[in-house]
């Protein structure tokens, strides 16, 4: 899982720890939707570096937290 950094004949994917992986996309690679640089993806990669599947991941939705009616100081 990571972010697409570069697309040429293959994909360069930056993982959350900063390591970049080179993934070759071949004609039988399953791609759910078109990806572009900056997209978050998950890739299933064979031992030879070819992508079995590439899946675009939507960013998580930010959930707003409600503001409490009173503060801790007011509760004491």
C-alpha positions in Angstrom: 0.0 0.0 0.0 1.3 3.4 -0.9 1.1 6.5 -3.1 1.9 6.6 -6.8 5.1 8.6 -7.3 5.8 8.1 -11.0 4.2 6.3 -13.9 6.2 5.2 -16.9 6.2 1.6 -18.3 5.8 0.6 -14.6 4.6 2.3 -11.4 6.8 3.7 -8.6 4.9 3.4 -5.3 6.0 5.2 -2.1 5.1 3.2 1.0 4.2 5.0 4.2 7.7 4.3 5.6 9.2 6.3 2.7 10.5 3.2 0.8 9.7 3.4 -3.0 8.8 0.1 -4.8 9.1 -0.4 -8.5 6.1 -2.4 -9.8 5.8 -3.6 -13.4 2.4 -3.5 -14.9 1.8 -6.2 -17.5 -1.1 -6.9 -19.8 -2.7 -9.4 -17.4 -2.5 -7.0 -14.4 -5.9 -6.4 -13.0 -6.5 -2.7 -12.5 -9.9 -1.7 -11.0 -9.8 2.0 -12.1 -7.3 4.3 -13.8 -4.7 5.7 -11.4 -2.5 8.8 -11.6 0.4 10.2 -9.7 -0.6 11.1 -6.1 -3.3 8.4 -5.9 -3.2 6.0 -2.9 -3.1 2.4 -4.1 -2.7 -1.2 -2.8 -0.8 -3.6 -5.1 -0.5 -7.3 -5.1 2.9 -8.1 -6.5 4.4 -11.4 -7.7 7.9 -12.4 -6.6 9.3 -11.3 -10.0 8.0 -7.7 -9.5 5.0 -7.9 -11.8 1.7 -6.6 -10.4 -1.0 -9.1 -10.1 -3.5 -6.4 -9.2 -3.6 -2.7 -8.5 -6.4 -1.2 -6.5 -7.1 2.5 -6.0 -7.8 3.4 -2.4 -10.1 6.3 -1.5 -8.7 8.5 1.3 -10.5 8.0 4.6 -13.3 10.4 5.4 -12.6 12.8 8.2 -15.2 12.6 10.9 -15.9 15.7 12.9 -16.0 15.3 16.6 -18.8 17.0 18.6 -17.7 19.8 20.9 -18.6 18.9 24.5 -21.2 21.1 26.3 -18.9 21.6 29.4 -15.3 21.5 30.2 -13.5 19.4 32.7 -13.0 22.4 34.9 -16.8 23.1 34.9 -17.5 19.5 35.9 -15.4 19.7 39.1 
